[in-house]
């Protein structure tokens, strides 16, 4: 005799994504108002500030400004410890000691569940702190202050946190909606050209599968984006983030319990290429190459026309992004293209069933559950022949 109690419940999540300029200026109340959103949190609001070392280098006065801003609000906001600085970039995601360091800091400062990490940095630092916050007390609050085009447009606005383990990208992680997200465009002008373009790759990715009108806008503004027009980039960031957020809210699978992950279009190969390049290839560069590869593959399947394929690959190049790297042509000891190992890793990450998003026309998508190796070989050869 077996008795079963079927447990079922739902939890509603809500958080604001703020687009602004002039964060932490003397009269700016953005972060203070976000901290006050949770009426159940005791005052003063205790915070730990974690800052990307790259942001400190590009904005050397920022730590002083943040400290002065907090000092002005003593009584309402309490800094639990001096600002903590972490290295940015992929190194941060591959260094497991950084998560342990943050856990130890929270433990030593008696950090509670209603206390808040304020994370100022790019996507990698956001991932590291978000993961640490997700496992401290089973979840502390986080305000993400994103400082790169990639984090503002894509990586820092959703509900995922992930760090690498071994050769597997994002092997460890949590789904944890933030308390709030802040995208200040004033951080963007100091980015390197590579970091500036990284967010463009994610914009092209989501436009190809979700928004043909946005794809046309990107094409019309490719020169401005390549030449670092801040107003154009600010619009790209907001439109890309809006598409990302709409997918999370409306696709019915915010915590990715199913097998489809449309926002990872182009990523099965991108993650593998990053590893093959020993992370000398940035995430945005790898995504651009991954999108180009999947566009050529989709054209071989007849899902997009050759003209549409050429249009998207040309757009990536016009925006200053790469569409080829020599790692695409590397082969393993068995003679297979080394990038194909990315399909196995992607399948494993999804839970055992391969589901790859491909465009079906421009502005729409389909999912396939197998990738033909012979066609992928042909796609790599065509990409190299026509665009490298």
Kinemage of the C-alpha trace (Angstrom):
@kinemage 1
@onewidth
@group {chain A} dominant
@subgroup {mainchain}
@vectorlist {calphas} color= white
{ca unk a 1} P 0.000 0.000 0.000
{ca unk a 2} L 1.473 3.329 -1.056
{ca unk a 3} L 0.195 6.749 -0.042
{ca unk a 4} L 1.212 9.874 -1.930
{ca unk a 5} L 0.873 13.519 -0.995
{ca unk a 6} L 1.272 15.592 -4.150
{ca unk a 7} L 2.936 18.848 -3.119
{ca unk a 8} L 2.418 21.787 -5.443
{ca unk a 9} L 2.973 25.505 -4.989
{ca unk a 10} L 4.142 28.538 -6.912
{ca unk a 11} L 6.233 31.522 -5.872
{ca unk a 12} L 6.001 34.920 -7.505
{ca unk a 13} L 9.199 36.882 -8.112
{ca unk a 14} L 9.557 40.541 -9.027
{ca unk a 15} L 12.575 42.809 -9.307
{ca unk a 16} L 13.276 46.124 -11.049
{ca unk a 17} L 15.913 46.651 -13.739
{ca unk a 18} L 16.939 50.313 -13.630
{ca unk a 19} L 18.609 52.167 -16.517
{ca unk a 20} L 20.311 55.365 -15.385
{ca unk a 21} L 23.385 57.571 -15.348
{ca unk a 22} L 25.250 59.147 -12.433
{ca unk a 23} L 24.929 56.347 -9.890
{ca unk a 24} L 26.420 57.172 -6.463
{ca unk a 25} L 26.520 60.900 -7.208
{ca unk a 26} L 25.960 62.916 -3.994
{ca unk a 27} L 22.228 63.416 -4.513
{ca unk a 28} L 21.480 60.095 -6.161
{ca unk a 29} L 19.055 57.892 -4.215
{ca unk a 30} L 18.766 54.958 -6.636
{ca unk a 31} L 20.388 52.283 -4.469
{ca unk a 32} L 18.855 53.636 -1.251
{ca unk a 33} L 15.372 53.384 -2.753
{ca unk a 34} L 16.060 49.853 -3.989
{ca unk a 35} L 17.221 48.756 -0.543
{ca unk a 36} L 14.032 50.163 0.947
{ca unk a 37} L 11.788 48.120 -1.377
{ca unk a 38} L 11.686 45.217 1.096
{ca unk a 39} L 9.724 46.530 4.059
{ca unk a 40} L 10.517 43.358 6.030
{ca unk a 41} L 14.262 44.109 6.076
{ca unk a 42} L 15.386 45.801 9.303
{ca unk a 43} L 16.958 49.256 9.311
{ca unk a 44} L 19.710 50.135 8.973
{ca unk a 45} L 20.161 48.058 5.840
{ca unk a 46} L 23.455 46.166 6.193
{ca unk a 47} L 25.426 45.815 2.982
{ca unk a 48} L 28.645 44.315 1.714
{ca unk a 49} L 30.031 46.031 -1.373
{ca unk a 50} L 32.013 43.894 -3.811
{ca unk a 51} L 33.779 45.676 -6.671
{ca unk a 52} L 35.422 44.382 -9.822
{ca unk a 53} L 39.139 45.273 -9.800
{ca unk a 54} L 38.829 46.246 -13.465
{ca unk a 55} L 36.148 48.772 -12.555
{ca unk a 56} L 38.370 50.221 -9.826
{ca unk a 57} L 41.235 50.558 -12.339
{ca unk a 58} L 39.007 52.300 -14.886
{ca unk a 59} L 37.273 54.478 -12.259
{ca unk a 60} L 39.899 54.986 -9.527
{ca unk a 61} L 37.733 57.489 -7.654
{ca unk a 62} L 34.755 55.118 -7.455
{ca unk a 63} L 35.631 53.404 -4.121
{ca unk a 64} L 35.904 56.821 -2.445
{ca unk a 65} L 32.623 57.966 -4.003
{ca unk a 66} L 30.774 54.813 -2.937
{ca unk a 67} L 32.161 55.057 0.616
{ca unk a 68} L 31.249 58.758 0.827
{ca unk a 69} L 27.759 57.990 -0.510
{ca unk a 70} L 27.274 55.342 2.177
{ca unk a 71} L 28.690 57.596 4.902
{ca unk a 72} L 26.139 60.279 4.001
{ca unk a 73} L 23.389 57.713 4.649
{ca unk a 74} L 24.731 56.365 7.937
{ca unk a 75} L 21.778 55.357 10.044
{ca unk a 76} L 19.825 54.147 7.019
{ca unk a 77} L 22.577 52.015 5.444
{ca unk a 78} L 25.437 50.299 7.253
{ca unk a 79} L 28.566 49.041 5.502
{ca unk a 80} L 29.376 45.725 7.212
{ca unk a 81} L 33.031 45.661 6.092
{ca unk a 82} L 35.360 47.641 3.838
{ca unk a 83} L 34.767 47.285 0.107
{ca unk a 84} L 35.918 43.880 -1.165
{ca unk a 85} L 37.736 43.810 -4.524
{ca unk a 86} L 37.666 40.767 -6.817
{ca unk a 87} L 39.446 40.122 -10.122
{ca unk a 88} L 37.125 40.279 -13.090
{ca unk a 89} L 36.912 38.269 -16.280
{ca unk a 90} L 36.796 34.529 -16.725
{ca unk a 91} L 39.559 34.031 -14.132
{ca unk a 92} L 37.053 34.940 -11.428
{ca unk a 93} L 34.624 32.212 -12.532
{ca unk a 94} L 37.399 29.595 -12.607
{ca unk a 95} L 38.877 30.437 -9.180
{ca unk a 96} L 36.915 28.535 -6.549
{ca unk a 97} L 38.758 30.344 -3.745
{ca unk a 98} L 36.832 33.542 -4.464
{ca unk a 99} L 33.484 32.008 -3.545
{ca unk a 100} L 34.986 30.633 -0.305
{ca unk a 101} L 36.432 34.078 0.422
{ca unk a 102} L 33.011 35.711 0.154
{ca unk a 103} L 31.363 33.020 2.276
{ca unk a 104} L 34.009 33.567 4.958
{ca unk a 105} L 33.492 37.344 4.815
{ca unk a 106} L 29.740 36.915 5.267
{ca unk a 107} L 30.306 34.545 8.185
{ca unk a 108} L 32.756 36.901 9.916
{ca unk a 109} L 30.441 39.905 9.543
{ca unk a 110} L 27.374 37.970 10.775
{ca unk a 111} L 25.641 38.591 7.466
{ca unk a 112} L 21.938 37.742 7.545
{ca unk a 113} L 19.415 36.716 4.904
{ca unk a 114} L 17.957 40.232 4.747
{ca unk a 115} L 21.391 41.818 4.355
{ca unk a 116} L 22.476 42.777 0.843
{ca unk a 117} L 25.479 42.326 -1.402
{ca unk a 118} L 25.963 45.325 -3.707
{ca unk a 119} L 28.014 43.999 -6.615
{ca unk a 120} L 29.690 46.533 -8.909
{ca unk a 121} L 31.247 44.844 -11.905
{ca unk a 122} L 30.976 42.794 -15.048
{ca unk a 123} L 29.218 39.515 -15.638
{ca unk a 124} L 31.936 37.263 -14.209
{ca unk a 125} L 32.037 39.066 -10.856
{ca unk a 126} L 28.236 39.155 -10.826
{ca unk a 127} L 28.239 35.383 -11.307
{ca unk a 128} L 30.741 34.749 -8.513
{ca unk a 129} L 29.013 36.966 -5.951
{ca unk a 130} L 25.562 35.831 -7.041
{ca unk a 131} L 26.534 32.202 -6.538
{ca unk a 132} L 28.084 32.906 -3.129
{ca unk a 133} L 25.010 34.886 -2.062
{ca unk a 134} L 22.770 32.065 -3.247
{ca unk a 135} L 24.391 29.517 -0.936
{ca unk a 136} L 24.807 31.758 2.139
{ca unk a 137} L 21.771 31.134 4.377
{ca unk a 138} L 20.229 29.518 1.247
{ca unk a 139} L 19.987 32.947 -0.300
{ca unk a 140} L 21.005 36.514 0.579
{ca unk a 141} L 19.832 39.608 -1.236
{ca unk a 142} L 21.850 41.022 -4.151
{ca unk a 143} L 21.767 44.330 -5.979
{ca unk a 144} L 23.655 44.003 -9.243
{ca unk a 145} L 25.341 47.154 -10.521
{ca unk a 146} L 26.397 46.048 -13.992
{ca unk a 147} L 29.354 47.812 -15.579
{ca unk a 148} L 29.844 46.150 -18.998
{ca unk a 149} L 27.723 45.964 -22.129
{ca unk a 150} L 27.510 42.174 -21.734
{ca unk a 151} L 26.294 42.258 -18.138
{ca unk a 152} L 23.919 45.180 -18.728
{ca unk a 153} L 22.346 43.680 -21.832
{ca unk a 154} L 22.307 40.003 -20.962
{ca unk a 155} L 24.364 38.240 -18.291
{ca unk a 156} L 23.501 40.515 -15.367
{ca unk a 157} L 19.746 41.009 -15.794
{ca unk a 158} L 18.428 37.448 -15.433
{ca unk a 159} L 18.086 34.901 -12.650
{ca unk a 160} L 21.131 32.687 -13.230
{ca unk a 161} L 24.485 32.566 -11.461
{ca unk a 162} L 27.252 30.210 -12.509
{ca unk a 163} L 30.925 29.452 -11.951
{ca unk a 164} L 33.163 27.057 -13.835
{ca unk a 165} L 34.476 23.710 -12.628
{ca unk a 166} L 37.193 21.827 -14.428
{ca unk a 167} L 36.770 22.449 -18.140
{ca unk a 168} L 32.992 22.855 -17.852
{ca unk a 169} L 31.597 26.369 -17.977
{ca unk a 170} L 28.912 27.182 -15.382
{ca unk a 171} L 29.004 23.663 -13.942
{ca unk a 172} L 28.120 25.110 -10.531
{ca unk a 173} L 25.415 27.687 -10.017
{ca unk a 174} L 22.028 28.743 -8.726
{ca unk a 175} L 18.813 30.284 -9.944
{ca unk a 176} L 18.378 33.319 -7.717
{ca unk a 177} L 16.478 36.454 -8.757
{ca unk a 178} L 18.255 39.594 -7.518
{ca unk a 179} L 16.702 42.227 -5.298
{ca unk a 180} L 17.360 44.698 -8.128
{ca unk a 181} L 19.539 45.402 -11.163
{ca unk a 182} L 21.101 48.768 -11.998
{ca unk a 183} L 22.559 49.543 -15.433
{ca unk a 184} L 24.459 52.849 -15.410
{ca unk a 185} L 25.587 53.809 -18.916
{ca unk a 186} L 28.343 56.021 -17.478
{ca unk a 187} L 30.424 52.901 -16.827
{ca unk a 188} L 30.579 51.965 -20.512
{ca unk a 189} L 32.922 54.557 -22.116
{ca unk a 190} L 35.978 53.213 -20.260
{ca unk a 191} L 35.547 49.651 -21.578
{ca unk a 192} L 38.106 48.153 -23.936
{ca unk a 193} L 36.986 47.704 -27.533
{ca unk a 194} L 36.568 43.969 -26.901
{ca unk a 195} L 34.411 44.502 -23.819
{ca unk a 196} L 32.426 47.194 -25.628
{ca unk a 197} L 31.551 44.744 -28.431
{ca unk a 198} L 30.725 41.777 -26.178
{ca unk a 199} L 27.201 43.006 -25.513
{ca unk a 200} L 26.611 43.518 -29.232
{ca unk a 201} L 27.062 39.782 -29.812
{ca unk a 202} L 24.293 39.002 -27.319
{ca unk a 203} L 22.069 41.631 -28.946
{ca unk a 204} L 22.483 40.050 -32.375
{ca unk a 205} L 21.864 36.621 -30.832
{ca unk a 206} L 18.498 37.536 -29.318
{ca unk a 207} L 17.403 39.686 -32.274
{ca unk a 208} L 17.958 36.829 -34.747
{ca unk a 209} L 15.622 34.484 -32.858
{ca unk a 210} L 13.105 36.939 -31.379
{ca unk a 211} L 12.893 40.379 -33.009
{ca unk a 212} L 13.421 41.074 -36.725
{ca unk a 213} L 12.768 44.805 -36.225
{ca unk a 214} L 15.550 45.006 -33.641
{ca unk a 215} L 17.824 43.126 -36.042
{ca unk a 216} L 17.126 45.805 -38.662
{ca unk a 217} L 17.902 48.494 -36.064
{ca unk a 218} L 21.220 46.833 -35.302
{ca unk a 219} L 22.038 46.743 -38.996
{ca unk a 220} L 21.228 50.454 -39.340
{ca unk a 221} L 23.367 51.342 -36.324
{ca unk a 222} L 26.295 48.966 -36.873
{ca unk a 223} L 28.730 51.769 -37.662
{ca unk a 224} L 27.673 53.804 -34.622
{ca unk a 225} L 28.048 50.770 -32.375
{ca unk a 226} L 31.468 49.906 -33.760
{ca unk a 227} L 32.595 53.524 -33.344
{ca unk a 228} L 31.456 53.516 -29.682
{ca unk a 229} L 28.456 55.820 -29.812
{ca unk a 230} L 27.183 55.778 -26.223
{ca unk a 231} L 23.589 56.680 -27.028
{ca unk a 232} L 23.368 53.847 -29.554
{ca unk a 233} L 24.871 51.418 -27.058
{ca unk a 234} L 22.509 52.546 -24.301
{ca unk a 235} L 19.543 51.819 -26.577
{ca unk a 236} L 21.008 48.431 -27.547
{ca unk a 237} L 21.458 47.539 -23.871
{ca unk a 238} L 17.898 48.441 -22.930
{ca unk a 239} L 16.279 46.701 -25.901
{ca unk a 240} L 18.367 43.552 -25.460
{ca unk a 241} L 17.694 43.439 -21.721
{ca unk a 242} L 13.960 43.889 -22.361
{ca unk a 243} L 13.917 40.886 -24.713
{ca unk a 244} L 15.869 38.818 -22.186
{ca unk a 245} L 13.514 39.756 -19.352
{ca unk a 246} L 10.398 39.136 -21.441
{ca unk a 247} L 11.648 35.632 -22.223
{ca unk a 248} L 12.244 34.867 -18.540
{ca unk a 249} L 8.804 36.189 -17.574
{ca unk a 250} L 6.716 34.784 -20.416
{ca unk a 251} L 8.329 31.604 -21.743
{ca unk a 252} L 7.030 29.533 -18.823
{ca unk a 253} L 10.400 28.137 -17.735
{ca unk a 254} L 12.339 30.826 -15.816
{ca unk a 255} L 14.442 28.280 -13.916
{ca unk a 256} L 15.061 26.116 -16.994
{ca unk a 257} L 13.439 22.914 -15.751
{ca unk a 258} L 12.754 21.902 -19.349
{ca unk a 259} L 15.258 21.222 -22.096
{ca unk a 260} L 14.886 24.291 -24.333
{ca unk a 261} L 17.171 27.282 -23.724
{ca unk a 262} L 16.552 29.760 -26.561
{ca unk a 263} L 18.721 32.466 -25.017
{ca unk a 264} L 21.690 30.122 -25.493
{ca unk a 265} L 21.479 30.313 -29.279
{ca unk a 266} L 25.073 30.101 -30.512
{ca unk a 267} L 26.376 29.074 -27.109
{ca unk a 268} L 26.930 25.318 -27.485
{ca unk a 269} L 30.047 26.060 -29.530
{ca unk a 270} L 30.860 29.388 -27.838
{ca unk a 271} L 31.464 27.819 -24.425
{ca unk a 272} L 33.646 25.129 -25.968
{ca unk a 273} L 35.634 27.670 -28.012
{ca unk a 274} L 36.371 29.714 -24.889
{ca unk a 275} L 37.923 26.643 -23.266
{ca unk a 276} L 39.808 25.619 -26.425
{ca unk a 277} L 41.254 29.139 -26.603
{ca unk a 278} L 42.293 28.938 -22.920
{ca unk a 279} L 39.892 31.853 -22.331
{ca unk a 280} L 41.932 34.197 -24.509
{ca unk a 281} L 38.686 34.527 -26.445
{ca unk a 282} L 36.135 36.711 -24.661
{ca unk a 283} L 32.607 35.432 -24.129
{ca unk a 284} L 31.151 37.958 -26.552
{ca unk a 285} L 33.701 37.088 -29.227
{ca unk a 286} L 32.920 33.392 -28.778
{ca unk a 287} L 29.161 34.028 -28.967
{ca unk a 288} L 29.595 36.005 -32.191
{ca unk a 289} L 31.499 33.093 -33.715
{ca unk a 290} L 28.938 30.609 -32.368
{ca unk a 291} L 26.053 32.592 -33.864
{ca unk a 292} L 27.875 32.770 -37.221
{ca unk a 293} L 28.487 29.014 -37.186
{ca unk a 294} L 24.863 28.208 -36.352
{ca unk a 295} L 23.622 30.618 -39.028
{ca unk a 296} L 25.662 28.774 -41.666
{ca unk a 297} L 24.440 25.434 -40.307
{ca unk a 298} L 20.825 26.672 -40.346
{ca unk a 299} L 21.251 27.742 -43.964
{ca unk a 300} L 22.460 24.239 -44.864
{ca unk a 301} L 19.281 22.867 -43.244
{ca unk a 302} L 17.123 25.331 -45.183
{ca unk a 303} L 15.902 27.057 -42.021
{ca unk a 304} L 17.226 30.427 -43.238
{ca unk a 305} L 18.071 31.596 -46.732
{ca unk a 306} L 21.694 32.054 -47.801
{ca unk a 307} L 20.945 35.783 -48.046
{ca unk a 308} L 19.703 35.921 -44.438
{ca unk a 309} L 22.775 33.996 -43.308
{ca unk a 310} L 25.063 36.440 -45.107
{ca unk a 311} L 23.115 39.371 -43.638
{ca unk a 312} L 23.635 38.222 -40.041
{ca unk a 313} L 27.291 37.277 -40.463
{ca unk a 314} L 27.951 40.611 -42.170
{ca unk a 315} L 26.198 42.420 -39.303
{ca unk a 316} L 28.486 40.756 -36.762
{ca unk a 317} L 31.539 41.830 -38.748
{ca unk a 318} L 30.190 45.353 -39.330
{ca unk a 319} L 29.835 45.736 -35.563
{ca unk a 320} L 33.501 44.787 -35.148
{ca unk a 321} L 32.967 41.212 -33.988
{ca unk a 322} L 34.896 38.158 -35.091
{ca unk a 323} L 33.119 35.351 -36.934
{ca unk a 324} L 36.049 32.937 -37.070
{ca unk a 325} L 38.800 31.659 -34.783
{ca unk a 326} L 41.364 28.967 -35.544
{ca unk a 327} L 40.112 26.878 -32.619
{ca unk a 328} L 37.085 26.018 -34.788
{ca unk a 329} L 39.376 23.941 -37.006
{ca unk a 330} L 41.155 22.057 -34.205
{ca unk a 331} L 40.726 18.278 -34.178
{ca unk a 332} L 41.008 15.730 -31.398
{ca unk a 333} L 43.016 12.523 -31.473
{ca unk a 334} L 39.982 10.769 -32.989
{ca unk a 335} L 39.979 13.160 -35.945
{ca unk a 336} L 36.709 14.856 -34.988
{ca unk a 337} L 36.466 18.605 -34.726
{ca unk a 338} L 37.310 19.461 -31.116
{ca unk a 339} L 34.449 21.977 -30.936
{ca unk a 340} L 31.934 19.116 -31.257
{ca unk a 341} L 32.682 18.147 -27.649
{ca unk a 342} L 30.610 21.237 -26.890
{ca unk a 343} L 27.497 19.337 -27.970
{ca unk a 344} L 28.107 16.625 -25.375
{ca unk a 345} L 28.736 19.212 -22.660
{ca unk a 346} L 25.632 21.150 -23.704
{ca unk a 347} L 23.526 17.967 -23.608
{ca unk a 348} L 24.859 17.158 -20.135
{ca unk a 349} L 24.121 20.675 -18.912
{ca unk a 350} L 20.543 20.383 -20.186
{ca unk a 351} L 20.018 17.128 -18.335
{ca unk a 352} L 20.596 14.488 -20.994
{ca unk a 353} L 18.444 15.563 -23.966
{ca unk a 354} L 20.082 17.767 -26.565
{ca unk a 355} L 18.024 20.810 -27.520
{ca unk a 356} L 19.703 23.435 -29.679
{ca unk a 357} L 17.953 26.645 -30.699
{ca unk a 358} L 18.306 27.627 -34.357
{ca unk a 359} L 16.716 30.470 -36.327
{ca unk a 360} L 13.720 29.734 -38.517
{ca unk a 361} L 13.765 32.754 -40.708
{ca unk a 362} L 14.860 35.978 -38.998
{ca unk a 363} L 13.082 36.955 -35.814
{ca unk a 364} L 11.829 33.439 -35.078
{ca unk a 365} L 13.287 30.167 -33.831
{ca unk a 366} L 12.998 26.422 -33.737
{ca unk a 367} L 14.568 23.700 -31.597
{ca unk a 368} L 16.440 20.677 -32.926
{ca unk a 369} L 17.431 17.619 -30.925
{ca unk a 370} L 20.356 16.480 -33.001
{ca unk a 371} L 23.161 18.175 -34.915
{ca unk a 372} L 24.471 16.414 -37.989
{ca unk a 373} L 28.264 16.190 -37.750
{ca unk a 374} L 28.775 16.065 -41.497
{ca unk a 375} L 26.778 19.286 -41.936
{ca unk a 376} L 28.674 20.884 -39.040
{ca unk a 377} L 31.928 19.973 -40.757
{ca unk a 378} L 30.583 21.626 -43.898
{ca unk a 379} L 29.416 24.673 -41.934
{ca unk a 380} L 32.875 25.142 -40.389
{ca unk a 381} L 34.493 24.806 -43.805
{ca unk a 382} L 32.083 27.322 -45.369
{ca unk a 383} L 32.537 29.790 -42.510
{ca unk a 384} L 36.291 29.615 -42.953
{ca unk a 385} L 36.126 29.823 -46.743
{ca unk a 386} L 33.676 32.700 -46.987
{ca unk a 387} L 34.225 34.806 -43.878
{ca unk a 388} L 37.524 34.053 -42.117
